[in-house]
Amino acid sequence: MPRSDFWSGLAVVAFGVLALVWMIPNYAGSNPFAQMPPELVPSIAAWLMVVCGGIVAAGGLLRMLREGQLPVSTHIDWRAIGWALWPFLYVGVAIWVMSLGIKITWMGPFVIAGMLLLLGERRWWMILGCAVVPVALLYVLSVYLMRIGVV
């Protein structure tokens, strides 16, 4: 898998650079009264992405050079591409359905549980915990904590 390591590492590096160059400067905002500048944590995360993605890409490149592989192949595995795309389609359809007026706190657990079932998870306690806990925490954060000014 050195070729996929190489390309996924480059994609992570590219996204980190995009965040550093465009997203953080334009959308991090400013707060003159803050003790910590709003762009500090996103910048640290973006630099971590650049460094870690670079390490993964360099490791993949070294393994490709040792094995004599080229970074690009003429063979396209359409089944693998289809298998990699269905989770994005699943989430896209779920977002579209929620845009019709269904609240995420009602549909979220079912979307998460359905994804886990489709990915092969069969432990009910794992499905229940992964599906309910994030949505419950989102509900508590948005309804209770934001109301009293904690967040």
Backbone hydrogen bonds in HBPLUS format (Angstrom, degrees):
<---DONOR---> <-ACCEPTOR-->    atom                        ^
c    i                          cat <-CA-CA->   ^        H-A-AA   ^      H-
h    n   atom  resd res      DA  || num        DHA   H-A  angle D-A-AA Bond
n    s   type  num  typ     dist DA aas  dist angle  dist       angle   num
A0005-ASP N   A0001-MET O   3.02 MM   4  6.25 156.5  2.08 152.1 159.3     1
A0006-PHE N   A0002-PRO O   2.90 MM   4  6.03 157.7  1.95 144.1 150.0     2
A0007-TRP N   A0003-ARG O   3.07 MM   4  6.33 169.1  2.08 153.3 154.7     3
A0008-SER N   A0004-SER O   2.88 MM   4  5.85 161.0  1.91 146.5 152.6     4
A0009-GLY N   A0005-ASP O   2.91 MM   4  5.86 154.7  1.97 143.0 150.4     5
A0010-LEU N   A0006-PHE O   3.01 MM   4  6.27 154.6  2.08 144.4 151.5     6
A0011-ALA N   A0007-TRP O   2.93 MM   4  6.15 150.3  2.02 143.0 151.3     7
A0012-VAL N   A0008-SER O   3.00 MM   4  6.25 155.8  2.06 147.6 153.2     8
A0013-VAL N   A0009-GLY O   2.96 MM   4  6.20 159.8  2.00 148.8 154.6     9
A0014-ALA N   A0010-LEU O   2.84 MM   4  6.02 161.5  1.87 148.4 153.7    10
A0015-PHE N   A0011-ALA O   2.95 MM   4  6.17 156.0  2.01 146.4 152.5    11
A0016-GLY N   A0012-VAL O   2.93 MM   4  6.12 157.5  1.98 148.5 154.9    12
A0017-VAL N   A0013-VAL O   2.88 MM   4  6.14 159.7  1.92 155.2 160.4    13
A0018-LEU N   A0014-ALA O   2.90 MM   4  6.06 156.3  1.95 144.5 151.5    14
A0019-ALA N   A0015-PHE O   2.92 MM   4  6.15 152.3  2.00 144.2 151.5    15
A0020-LEU N   A0016-GLY O   2.96 MM   4  6.24 156.8  2.01 145.9 152.3    16
A0021-VAL N   A0017-VAL O   2.84 MM   4  5.96 158.1  1.89 154.1 159.7    17
A0022-TRP N   A0018-LEU O   2.89 MM   4  5.62 161.5  1.92 144.8 150.4    18
A0023-MET N   A0018-LEU O   3.25 MM   5  6.61 159.5  2.30 141.4 146.9    19
A0024-ILE N   A0019-ALA O   2.85 MM   5  5.58 170.6  1.86 151.1 153.7    20
A0026-ASN N   A0022-TRP O   3.17 MM   4  6.04 151.7  2.26 142.7 150.4    21
A0027-TYR N   A0023-MET O   2.83 MM   4  5.65 149.4  1.92 152.1 159.7    22
A0028-ALA N   A0024-ILE O   3.06 MM   4  4.95 144.6  2.19 137.5 136.5    23
A0034-ALA N   A0031-ASN O   3.18 MM   3  5.47 166.8  2.20 113.6 117.7    24
A0040-LEU N   A0037-PRO O   3.13 MM   3  5.61 168.9  2.14 120.1 123.5    25
A0043-SER N   A0039-GLU O   3.03 MM   4  5.92 147.8  2.14 139.0 148.3    26
A0044-ILE N   A0040-LEU O   2.95 MM   4  6.23 156.3  2.01 152.8 159.3    27
A0045-ALA N   A0041-VAL O   2.97 MM   4  6.21 164.5  2.00 155.0 159.1    28
A0046-ALA N   A0042-PRO O   2.85 MM   4  6.04 154.9  1.92 145.2 152.4    29
A0047-TRP N   A0043-SER O   2.91 MM   4  6.12 159.4  1.95 149.7 154.9    30
A0048-LEU N   A0044-ILE O   2.93 MM   4  6.20 153.5  2.01 147.4 155.1    31
A0049-MET N   A0045-ALA O   2.95 MM   4  6.24 149.7  2.04 144.3 152.7    32
A0050-VAL N   A0046-ALA O   2.94 MM   4  6.26 156.6  2.00 148.8 154.9    33
A0051-VAL N   A0047-TRP O   2.93 MM   4  6.16 167.5  1.94 153.5 156.3    34
A0052-CYS N   A0048-LEU O   2.87 MM   4  5.91 169.3  1.88 151.5 154.7    35
A0053-GLY N   A0049-MET O   2.83 MM   4  5.67 158.1  1.88 143.2 150.7    36
A0054-GLY N   A0050-VAL O   2.93 MM   4  5.93 148.2  2.03 137.3 146.4    37
A0055-ILE N   A0051-VAL O   2.96 MM   4  6.27 149.9  2.05 147.8 155.8    38
A0056-VAL N   A0052-CYS O   3.01 MM   4  6.31 162.2  2.04 151.5 155.5    39
A0057-ALA N   A0053-GLY O   2.87 MM   4  6.03 162.8  1.90 149.1 154.3    40
A0058-ALA N   A0054-GLY O   2.85 MM   4  5.92 158.8  1.89 145.2 151.4    41
A0059-GLY N   A0055-ILE O   2.95 MM   4  6.10 158.4  1.99 146.5 152.6    42
A0060-GLY N   A0056-VAL O   2.96 MM   4  6.19 159.0  2.01 148.6 154.3    43
A0061-LEU N   A0057-ALA O   2.87 MM   4  6.06 154.4  1.94 146.9 154.4    44
A0062-LEU N   A0058-ALA O   2.90 MM   4  6.11 161.3  1.94 151.0 155.5    45
A0063-ARG N   A0059-GLY O   3.05 MM   4  6.26 159.9  2.09 146.7 152.1    46
A0064-MET N   A0060-GLY O   2.91 MM   4  6.11 151.3  2.00 143.6 152.1    47
A0065-LEU N   A0061-LEU O   2.92 MM   4  6.16 157.1  1.97 150.3 156.2    48
A0066-ARG N   A0062-LEU O   2.97 MM   4  6.21 157.0  2.02 147.4 153.5    49
A0067-GLU N   A0063-ARG O   2.97 MM   4  6.11 153.8  2.04 146.4 152.9    50
A0068-GLY N   A0064-MET O   2.84 MM   4  5.76 115.7  2.26 138.3 153.8    51
A0069-GLN N   A0064-MET O   2.89 MM   5  4.87 148.9  1.99 142.0 145.2    52
A0068-GLY N   A0065-LEU O   3.36 MM   3  5.03 146.1  2.49  90.7 100.3    53
A0081-ILE N   A0077-ASP O   3.09 MM   4  6.45 152.9  2.16 148.1 156.3    54
A0082-GLY N   A0078-TRP O   2.88 MM   4  6.08 160.4  1.92 149.1 154.2    55
A0083-TRP N   A0079-ARG O   2.90 MM   4  6.08 154.2  1.96 144.0 151.3    56
A0084-ALA N   A0080-ALA O   2.95 MM   4  6.10 142.0  2.10 139.2 149.2    57
A0085-LEU N   A0081-ILE O   3.02 MM   4  6.20 131.1  2.27 141.2 153.9    58
A0085-LEU N   A0082-GLY O   3.22 MM   3  5.12 133.8  2.45  92.6 104.9    59
A0086-TRP N   A0082-GLY O   3.26 MM   4  6.38 141.2  2.42 150.3 156.4    60
A0088-PHE N   A0085-LEU O   3.04 MM   3  5.44 123.2  2.37 110.5 124.4    61
A0089-LEU N   A0085-LEU O   3.13 MM   4  6.47 156.1  2.19 154.2 161.6    62
A0090-TYR N   A0086-TRP O   2.90 MM   4  6.06 158.3  1.94 152.3 158.1    63
A0091-VAL N   A0087-PRO O   3.00 MM   4  6.20 167.3  2.02 149.1 151.4    64
A0092-GLY N   A0088-PHE O   2.85 MM   4  5.95 154.4  1.91 143.5 151.8    65
A0093-VAL N   A0089-LEU O   2.90 MM   4  6.07 158.6  1.94 150.7 155.0    66
A0094-ALA N   A0090-TYR O   3.02 MM   4  6.26 155.3  2.08 144.7 152.1    67
A0095-ILE N   A0091-VAL O   2.86 MM   4  6.11 156.5  1.91 151.4 157.2    68
A0096-TRP N   A0092-GLY O   2.97 MM   4  6.18 156.1  2.03 144.3 151.1    69
A0097-VAL N   A0093-VAL O   2.89 MM   4  6.15 159.8  1.93 150.5 155.5    70
A0098-MET N   A0094-ALA O   2.93 MM   4  6.17 158.1  1.97 147.0 153.3    71
A0099-SER N   A0095-ILE O   2.89 MM   4  6.10 135.9  2.09 141.3 153.6    72
A0099-SER N   A0096-TRP O   3.11 MM   3  5.02 125.8  2.42  91.2 105.7    73
A0100-LEU N   A0097-VAL O   3.09 MM   3  5.39 152.7  2.17 104.9 113.4    74
A0101-GLY N   A0098-MET O   3.14 MM   3  5.63 165.5  2.16 113.1 116.5    75
A0106-TRP N   A0103-LYS O   3.08 MM   3  5.47 144.7  2.21 105.3 115.3    76
A0107-MET N   A0103-LYS O   3.04 MM   4  6.34 162.5  2.07 154.4 159.8    77
A0108-GLY N   A0104-ILE O   2.67 MM   4  4.96 149.5  1.76 134.4 142.7    78
A0110-PHE N   A0107-MET O   3.10 MM   3  5.49 119.6  2.48 109.3 123.8    79
A0111-VAL N   A0107-MET O   3.01 MM   4  6.25 155.4  2.07 157.0 164.9    80
A0112-ILE N   A0108-GLY O   2.95 MM   4  6.15 170.8  1.96 163.6 165.1    81
A0113-ALA N   A0109-PRO O   2.89 MM   4  5.94 163.6  1.92 144.5 150.0    82
A0114-GLY N   A0110-PHE O   2.88 MM   4  5.87 155.7  1.94 139.9 147.1    83
A0115-MET N   A0111-VAL O   2.99 MM   4  6.20 154.8  2.06 145.4 152.0    84
A0116-LEU N   A0112-ILE O   2.97 MM   4  6.24 162.3  2.00 152.6 157.3    85
A0117-LEU N   A0113-ALA O   2.93 MM   4  6.15 157.4  1.98 148.8 155.1    86
A0118-LEU N   A0114-GLY O   2.91 MM   4  6.11 158.7  1.96 147.4 153.4    87
A0119-LEU N   A0115-MET O   2.91 MM   4  6.11 140.9  2.07 144.9 155.8    88
A0121-GLU N   A0116-LEU O   2.94 MM   5  5.42 158.2  1.99 158.5 151.7    89
A0120-GLY N   A0117-LEU O   3.09 MM   3  5.17 153.8  2.16 100.5 108.7    90
A0126-MET N   A0123-ARG O   3.09 MM   3  5.38 127.2  2.38 103.8 117.2    91
A0127-ILE N   A0123-ARG O   3.06 MM   4  6.39 161.5  2.10 155.9 161.3    92
A0128-LEU N   A0124-TRP O   2.85 MM   4  5.98 166.4  1.87 151.4 155.5    93
A0129-GLY N   A0125-TRP O   2.99 MM   4  5.94 160.2  2.03 134.5 140.7    94
A0130-CYS N   A0126-MET O   2.90 MM   4  5.96 168.4  1.91 150.6 154.5    95
A0131-ALA N   A0127-ILE O   2.95 MM   4  5.86 140.5  2.10 141.7 151.8    96
A0132-VAL N   A0128-LEU O   2.97 MM   4  5.85 157.4  2.02 147.8 153.0    97
A0133-VAL N   A0129-GLY O   3.13 MM   4  5.60 154.6  2.20 136.3 144.0    98
A0136-ALA N   A0132-VAL O   2.86 MM   4  5.96 158.0  1.90 158.8 166.2    99
A0137-LEU N   A0133-VAL O   2.91 MM   4  6.07 161.2  1.94 156.1 160.8   100
A0138-LEU N   A0134-PRO O   2.94 MM   4  6.12 153.3  2.01 142.4 150.0   101
A0139-TYR N   A0135-VAL O   2.93 MM   4  6.13 153.3  2.00 144.0 151.3   102
A0140-VAL N   A0136-ALA O   2.94 MM   4  6.22 162.1  1.97 150.8 155.0   103
A0141-LEU N   A0137-LEU O   2.86 MM   4  6.00 163.0  1.89 149.6 154.7   104
A0142-SER N   A0138-LEU O   2.88 MM   4  5.99 168.2  1.90 150.3 153.7   105
A0143-VAL N   A0139-TYR O   2.87 MM   4  5.79 159.3  1.91 151.6 157.2   106
A0144-TYR N   A0140-VAL O   3.02 MM   4  5.36 144.5  2.15 129.0 139.8   107
A0145-LEU N   A0140-VAL O   3.22 MM   5  6.63 162.4  2.26 155.7 161.0   108
A0146-MET N   A0141-LEU O   3.17 MM   5  6.35 142.8  2.31 157.0 166.1   109
A0150-VAL N   A0145-LEU O   3.13 MM   5  5.40 150.1  2.22 159.9 155.5   110
